[in-house]
Amino acid sequence: GGVSPSPLGIPSLSSPMQAGQGPPMAAEGAGASDGQAGPPSVMQIVAAQRDRFRQRVLELEQTCDRLRESLAAEKETKIRLQRDNVSLVEQARYLESVYHQGGGGAQGRSELERDR
């Protein structure tokens, strides 16, 4: 990961520093004057942290989008199951009314035969 200047002239790390890598050296001599890699500057640390947070935000936004899609699918399933349930209850009531009117079932016929 190299340093790329932002529109304000503030260096931006393209990727977080990895273990064993020193911070990139600035061309203007903002680091050590003899060319040796020194400890990272506060700016570099903050920029790396910012980049990590940006990546984490992207990951969380993707997770949120997946959860929203899943929620929408589950709501559709709920509505479909409620409609099916209402239909089944209506069918059960119809069959029960036909049965109690004496038109269906073995018990209904035997009761009619006893009344004769």
Secondary structure, DSSP 8 states (H G I E B T S, - for coil): --EEE-TTS-EEESS---TT------TTS-S-TTS------HHHHHHHHHHHHHHHHHHHHHHHHHHHHHHHHHHHHHHHHHHHHHHHHHHHHHHHHHHHTTSSSHHHHHHHHHH-
